[in-house]
Amino acid sequence: MAVDLVSANVSGVDETAAQLDLAARRYEKWAAGDRIRLVVGLVVLSFGLFLAAVAQNTIGGAEADLVAWFNRLPDRTIGLVVGTGQLIVVVVPLAVWALLLWRRHFRLWGMQVLAMNVASWTLTLIESRYADRLGVIEDTHAITRGWVANTGFPTSSAIAASGAFVTVSAPWLSQRWRRATWSTLIMLVLLRIVASGEPPLDILVAVAMGMVVGSLTLLVFGSPRPTPHAAELLAALRTRGMHPTAIERLDTDGSTPRYLLTAEGERGALIVKLRTPNDRSSDLLDRLWAAVRLRSSEVERPFSSLKRRVEHEAFATTVASSAGANVPAILGLGATESGTVFLISSRVDGTPLDECDTELLTPSVLASLWSQILDLRSARLAHRNLALANVMVDSDESAWIIDFDRAEVAASDRDLDRDVAELLVGLSAKIGVTETVRSAVATLGADVVAATLPQLQPLALPPQIRALAKHHKGLLDELGGAVRDRTGAEPVEFEQLQRISARTILMIVAGSLAFYSLLPQLANVDETVDALGNANLWWLPAIIAASIATYVFATVSALGAYSLDLSVLATFRSQVASSFTALVAPANAGGMALGVRFLQKAGFTTPAASSAVGLNALGSIVVHIVLLFAFVSWTGQTGVGSFDLPDTSTALAVIAIVLALCGLLLLIAP
């Protein structure tokens, strides 16, 4: 799990830290910060293109006012502004590239060049598409040339390239230099607006395009990991009076970096847990997704800073310790120069529960574990992330609980019950449902265990426990049944936690597609109304009856093709629904998909449902062909123009072939 612990003096620790930094992975793909920048860029780009499409006159008036205001400035001032902007866009990238090549940072140089070219070319294509809406307003000042080129430079394509350049470069820069580069880009945009009369909407699209392309480049090729160097951590520890004598990086298989170290004057090894600025970006993405998917009660409130988050974890751990629970001792916290905040705690000499053999989980270990939950409940403290990896067992068969990052002090009954539910699910996957429920009831009592029934649903569990339940099919149902049997509780109705489900999204998409497919028909409403005015309404009841009859016979056909006894009314409804879904999906794919799903809900296996729907579709084709020949034979050739009917022998041959195929199908054993 980790490199060998190195015991050394101060210089030896620094050497070990340097070796750890060299061995660490330098780049991280799909980092949370890059994903946020991509989302922001896409939103701004979409907004800009939307304004270009629907608000051309409004934006054009604002642009003209801005340009008219700038043109009141003296020509000498305008010339200074134009020249400054041109120098920034030319000199800065060249200077940065020279420095990168001299220091052999070929990866970053290549990423910058690639992103700038792609952003520039892509914006050129967009401008060609919206040329009439993203055009340049004519200048009225006398300046026609700057220090490098005419006032048309830098163009919007150059602004997009500059945005991509800044976006790609930002992760490699410190916070101060990052702000400076973005401030320079904003200043360049303002200079561009006032120097050449370029519409702000055009430049808004250009900057957004640069952000999108730059973020995609970072996502594909990777950005530098935000984890501070071990040497930086050692310096921060020494600043707060701690003198490490050995250090190693722990492989935690998670997003939270950890170090194991020993220090002068400290008994036993210490764990240093780091929270980097990238954690805030990751948390923001999780909260945004939770806000869209879940109800407000399920969305966690953010901390104002990383330091407040780490302080909260330290406080919750201290509260748990005061309640008598076995938790690590908190020894301090601090921050590095790069903004990373760390928490120092004692090391628990034990094995995580997810790594323990089943034989080690004896009744005494389980009793100790549930006793820790009792201690937390007595203090109204909810851990809220009791994955098996956050529970450890020492050599004395005592359970320890670690990582109170998501803990809630003064927790509600629901959060306390969820702690129990999380452990019930995790232990059931490890040692079985029966033993888990028995041990929980023996220590916690039947009432406490029964109260967890409403929480035994996937969305009420943390991600790790949810994945465990998904891996073990039927675990939640089996666990709920065992809890009811053991405690005598009645079945409960699960609380609705989702704000919007995948089913709702599919219904919205399907409704939108249906509306889009029917929208062209609304253009002929006037013609339809005129036709109804001239129609003989006495035929309307017969037409409606004939239309309903088609669904009736479709139901008869479906019942004949399906081998199980189905409700006639439910089958009729499915046939009516299939006719509407066929309007949205091509080639009747929607109707067939609905039929398969209907049969699956009725108890068919997927292969049987697919075969039954296919047989029904084949029967429909045969009936339609027969009816077509019958109709044509009945009506004759009147009113069909030059269309010629096939002779009788050809028609009989086709009918014979169709009947032969039907006979072969009947010979196939069910």
N, C-alpha and C positions, 0 to 999 in steps of 0.2 A: 504493500500500500504506500510505501514511502521510501525515500532514499535512506541509506544508513545514517543514523545519528552521528554527527561529528562533534566530539568533545575537544575543545581547543581554547586557547587564550583569545584575547580580543582580536589580534591580527589574524589568528586562525579562523575566527568566526567571520570576519570580513572576507577572507578568501573563500570560505564556504558559500557565503552570500553571493559572491561574484560567480561562482560555479553554478549556483542555482539559477541565477539570472541568465546565464548563457544557455542552460539546458531548457529554460522555459519556452513554451510556444509563444512566438512573437506576434502572430496575427490571429485574428478571430473573424470568421465569416458569419454573416447574418447577425451582427451585433445589434442590440436593442436601439442604440442611438442612431445607427444608420437606417434602421427601419422607420423610426420616427421621422427622420428627415425626409425619407422617401414619401411617407404619408402626407406630410406637410407640403412637400413640393407638388404632389399629385393634386391635392386640394386646391392650392393656389393656381396651378396650371388649368385645372378644370374651371375654376371661377373666372380666370382671365378669358378663356375661350368662350365661356358662356356669355360674358359681357360683350365680347366681340360679335357674337351671333345675334343677341337680342337687344342690346342697349347701345347700338352704334351712335345714334344721334346724341344721347345723353353724354356718353364718354367723349364724343367729338367736341361738344361744347365746352366741357371742362378742360380738355386739352388745349383748345384754342385760347381760352382765358389764361391758362398758365403760360403759354408761349408768348401771348401778348404782354403779360406782365414782365417777363424776362427781357423782352425786346426794348423795354424802356431804359435798360441799363446802358452806360456808355460803351462804345465799341471797344475801348481799351480794356475795360473790365471783362467784356465778353471774350476778348482774345486771350486774356490770362486764364480764364476758366477753361476755354477750349484747349489750350496748350497743356494745362495741368492734367486734364482728363486723359489726353492722348499719351502723355508721358507715363502716367500710372499704368495704363493698360498694356504698354509696350515694355517699359523698363522692368517692372516688378516681376513678371513671369520669366524674363530672360535672366535676371539676377538670381532668382530662386533656382532655375534650372542649372545655371553654372555652379551654384553651391552644391546642389544635389549630385551632379556628375563628379565634382571634385571629391566629394565624400563617398562616392560609389553607392549612392542610394538609387540604384537603377530601377528597382521595383516601383518606388513612389514616382519617379520621373516618368516611367512608362504609363502608369495609371493616370497621371495628370494629362499627358499628351493624348491618350486615348479618349478620356472623358471630354476634353476640350473640343476635339474634332467631332465626336459624335454629337455633342450638344449643339455645336455650330451648324452642322449639316442638317440635323433634325429641325432646328428652328427655321432654317432656310426653306425647308419643305412646308412647314406650317405657314410661313409668310406667303409662299406662293399660293397656298390654298385660301388664305384670308387677305389677299393683297388689297382688296377694296375696303377692308375694315381695320387693317393694321398699318395703314399708310403713314407717311411722314407729312406733317403740316409744313407748308412753305415758310421759310425763314423770312424775316423782314429786316434783320440787322445787316450791317454792311460787311461783317467778317465772313470771308469765304474759305479761309485756310488757316489751320492751326500750326503748331510747331512741328508736327510730324506729317500730317496729311490734311485734306480738306475737312470742313466741319461735319461731313457725313460720317467721319470716323471718330470713335469706335461705333460700328454698326450694332444693331440688335444681336446679330450673330456673335459678334465679339463680346457683348455683355453676357450672352448665354455661356460662352466659353469661359469667361471670367468667373461666372457663378459655379461652373463645374470645377474650375481650378481651386476655388476657395473651399468648396465642399469636400473635395478629395484631400486637400492639405490639412483641414481643420483637426482631424483626429491625431495628427502627429505634433500638434502645437500645444503649448501650455494655454491655460485659461486666458491669460493676459494677451498673448499673441493671437489667440483665436478671436477674441473680441476685436482686436485691432484689424484683422483681415476682413471680418464681416463689416466693420465700420468703414473700411476703405472701399469695399464693394458698394455699400450704400451711398457713400460720397460720390463714387464714380457714376452711379445711376443718376443721382441728382445733377451732376455735371453734364451728363449725357442729355438729360431732359432740357436743361436750360441752354445748352450749347448748340443743339441742332434742331430743336423743335420736334424731337421724336415723341410720339404719343406715350404717355405713361402706361397705357394698357399694353402697348407693344413691349415695353421694357419689363413690365410685370410678368408677361408670358416668358420673356427671355430669361429672367432670373429664376423663375420656377422651373423652366426646362433645364437650366444648369444644375439646380438642386436635385432634380429627378435623375439625371444622367450621372452626376457625381455620386449620389447615394447608391445607385445600381452598381456602379464600378466598385465601390467599397464592399457592397454585399457579395459580389462575385469574387473579388480578389482578396478581400479581407482588410480590416483596419487594425491598428496596433491594440493589443490587449490593454484594458485600463488598469489591470492589477499593478500596483506599485512594485518596483524592484525590491528584492530582499534587503539590499543595501540601504534603500530609503527607509524601510521599516526599522532596520537596526538604528539608524540615526534618530528616528522619532522615539524609539524606546529609550535610547540614552538621554534624550532631551528631558524625559520625565523621570530620570533618576534610576532607570533599570539598566543593568549591565549584562547582556546575554553572553553566555559562554558556549552555546551550541544552538544550531538552528537547522530545521529541515522543513520542506514543504510537504504537506499531506495531500494525498490524492483522494479527494472526497467525492469524485464523480458528480459534483454539483456545481452550481454557479457561484457559490460563496467560497473564496479562497481562505485557506487556513494554514497556519504555521505551528509547528511544535518546537518549543525551545526550552532551554534551561537558563537560569540566570543566577548571578551571585546573590546570596542571601535568601533565596527562595527554596523551599523544600518541595521536591517533586517537579515534574515537568509541567509546563504551561501551554495552553492553547491560545493562539492569537487569531481571532476571527476578523476578517476584513470586510468592509462595506465600501464599494467604490462608487464614483459618480454614475457609472453605467447602470448600477442597481436602480437608480431613480428612473432612468429611461425604461428599463424593463418593467418596473412596477407601473409606470404610466401606461404602457401598452396593455398590461394585464387589467388595469382598472378600466380602461376605455372599452375593452372587449367585455368585461363583466358588466359595465354600465349599459351596454347595448343588449346583452343576452339575459342578464339576471335582474331581479327586482332590486330596488334601492336598498332594502335591508341586507342584501348579500354583498354589497359593494363596500370594500374597506376604505376608510378615510385615509388620505395620505399624511405622512409626517411632514412638518415644515422643512426639515433638513435631514441629512444623513446622521448628523450628531444627535438629533432628537430621537431618531429611530434606534440608534445604539443605546442611548440613555434609557429608552423605554424597555429594551430587552434586559439591560442590567437591573432596572427596578423590578421588573416582573420576576426575574430569577431570584432576587433578594426576598421578595414577598413569598415565593414558594419555599425558600429556605427557612424563613421565619415560621412558616406553617408546619414545618417538620418534614417536608419532602426531601428526598435525596436528589440534590442538584449540585452542579459545580459551583465553587466559590468564586465570586466576582472580585478580581484584584485590581481592576482599573480600566480606563479607556483613554484613547488619545487620537491624534490625527497626524497624517503625513503632510508634506509640502504640497503634494498633488491633490489634496482634498479627500483622500481616503481616510475613513474613520475605523479604528480597530477596537476590539473588546478583548481584554485579557482575563482568562479564567483558569481555574485549576483543571488539570487533566483527570478524567475519570478512567481509572484502570479497569476497563471491562470490555465486553464484546457487544457490538450492536445486535439488537434482537433479530434483525433480518439475516445475520450471519451465523446465528447460533444453530446448532443441531437440535432437532426436535427432542432428543433425549435429555437435553439440558434444561428444557422448559418444564421443570418439575412442579408439582402443586405448591411447593414453598415459594418458588420464583413467581408463579402466577399470583399467589396471595400477596407477595411483596409489591408486585406491580399494581394490583388493584388498590392496595393500601396507599400508594402514592397518589392515586386518583382521589381517594377519600381526603387526603391532606389538601390537595389543590381545591377540592370542592368546599372544604371547610373555610378556606380563605377567599372563596368566590373568584378563583383564578382559573381561567380557561386557557389551555395550551394552544388549541386550535390548529395543531399540525402534528398529531401524534402518529406519525408514520413509524414503522418498525425501526428505521434507522435512527430515530430520535429517542429510543429507549435502549439502555445498556444494562447488561447483567455482569456483576463483578464475581470474584471468586467465592464470596460468601453467600452467593445466591440472592443478593439484594438487587433490586431494580433501581436504576437511576434515569432521570429524565433530563434531557439537554435541549438546547436551541429553543429559547422562549421568544424568538423574534416576532412571531405573530400572536403572542399571548394577549389576552384581554383581562385587565384588572377590573374588579367589580362587574363580573360577567353576568349575562342573563342566564336564566335556566336553560334556554335553548342551546347556548354555547357550551354550557357545562354538560348537557346531554350529548352534544356532538362529540365531546372528548371521549365519552364512553363508547359511542357508536364507532368512532374511528378505531379504537383499540379492539372492539368486538370484530370488526371486519378484518383487520390486520392479523389478529391471532387466529381467527377462523381459517384464514388461508394458510396459516402456518401449522396449526396443530389440530384443526378440525372444529366444526361448529359445536358439537356436543360438549367437549371438554371446555371450550371457551365460555359458553353460556353458563355451565355449571360453576366454574371458578368465579365468574363475575357475580352471579347471584349469591354465592356463598360469602363473599366479602362485602359487596355493595348493597345487597338486599334486592328483593324482587321488584319493589316499586321503582328504584333507581334504574334498573335494567329495562323494565317495561317502558319507562319514559323515553327510551331511545328509539322506539319503533317509528315515530314520524321522521326520524333522521336517517333511517336506513334506505336512502335513495342516493343515486350518484352525485347529483348536484350539491347535496349537503356535505359531501366529503371532500377533503383536500385532494389535490391532483394525484399524489402518489397512492393514496388509498383508493381513489377512484379507478386508477389504472389497474390496481390489484384486483378490484372487484370485477372489472371488465375482463381481465384475463381468466378469472375463475367464473365461468358461466353459471348463472343461477345461484351464486353465493348469497346475494342479498335476500332473495326469496327464501332460501333454506334457513338463513340466519333469522329472518323475521318469524318464520314458523317455529323455530326452536325457542325463541324468546317467548312467544305466545304460549307455547306448551309448558314451558318451565315456570312462567310467572302467572299464568291464567289470565293474561290480558286479552282484551277484545281486539279484533282487527281495527286499524286506524286508517284514516284517509290522509294521504301524503299532502303536505303543503305545496302549493304551486310556487316554485322558486323562479321559473323562467319568465322573463318579460316577453320574449319572443322566441319561438321554437323554429327548428328547421322546417317543420310542416307548414308553419305560418308563412315563412319566407317562400316556400314553394308555391303556396296558394297565391301569394301576391304576384310572384313571377308569372304563374299560369294565367291569373286574371289580367295582368298587363298584356301578355301575349294575345289573349283572347280579344281584349279591347282593341289592340293594334290590328288584329286580323279583321275585326268588324268595322274598324274606323272608315275604310274606303266605302263601305256600304252606306254610311251616313251622308255621303255626298250626293246620293241619289234619292234622298228622302222626298224631295219635291216630285220627282217622277213617280215614286211609289204612291204618294198621296193622290196624284192625278189618276193613276191607273186604278186605285181603289174607288175613286169617284165614278169611274165608268164601268166598274165591274158589276156583275150580277150577283148580289150578295145572297141570293137564294141557294147558291151552290156552296156557300161558306160552311155550313154544318157538315155537308158531305165531305168537303176537303179536310176539315179538322178530324172527322171520324176516320177517314182513310189514313191520315198521318198517324193517328193514335194506333190504328191497326198495324202499321209497320212495326211499332215497338212491341205490340202484342205478339206478332209472329216472330220477331227477333228474340223475344223471351222464350217462345216455344222452341225455337232452334237451339238456343243456349241450353235449355233444360234437357234437350235431347242429346247434346254433345257432352254435357257434364254427367259424370257417373254417380255422383252423390245426390241425395235428396236435398234440394235447396228450397228456400222460401220463394214462392212465386213472386210476391210483391218485391222482395229484395232483389231478385234477378231482374225484374222489370225496371226497377230504379237504376240498376247498373247499366242496362242497355240504353236508357235515356241519357245517362251521364256519358256513356261511351260516344254517343253521337255528337255531344258538345266537345269532348276532348279531341275528337277527330278533326274538328275545325282548326285546332291550334297546331297539333303535331302533323308532320307530313306523312302521307301514305298510311293513314289510319293507325300510326304507331301509338298515338295517345289512347285510342280506344282499346287496342290490344293490351297495352300496359295496364290499363284500368281493369280489364277483364282478368288478367293474371293476378293482380293484387286482390281483387274480389274473391277469387277462388282460394288464394293463400289464407285470407282471413277466415274463410269457411272451413279450412282444415286440409286443403290440398297441399301436397308437396309442390315445390317449384317445377320440377319436370312434368308432373301430372297436370298442373295448371297450364303450363305452356302448351302441352299437347292438346288439351281440351279446347283452349282458345284457338289454336291453329286449325283443329277439326271444324270448329264452328265457323271460322273465316272461310275455310274451303267450301263448306256447305253453302254459305252465303253466295260465294262466287258462282257455284253451279246453279243455284236458284235464279240468280240475276241473269245468267246467260239464257236459261230456259224461258224466263219471262220476257226477255228481250226478243227472242225469236217468235214467241207467241204474240207479242204486241205488234211486231212488224208484220207478221202474217195476217193479223186481224185488220190493221189499218191500211195495209197496202202501200203504194208508192205516192199517194196523193200528198202534195205539199212538200216533198223532199227533194225537189229539183232533179238533178241529173244522177242522183244516187240510185244504183242498181242493186236489187236484191240478188243473192246467190241463187242458183237453180236448186231445184228440190233435192237432187242427188247429193249435192255438196252439203246442204243443210242436214240431210239425214246422216251423212258420214260424220259430220262434226258431233251430232247428237249421239251417235253410236260410240264414238271415241270417249265422250264424256261419261256415258253410262258404263263403258268398260272400265274406266279409271275408278268410278265409284264402286264397281264390283270388286276390283282388286283391293280397295280399301276395306271393304267388308270382310274380305278373307283374312285380313291381318288379325291375329289373336289379340284381345285386349290385354 
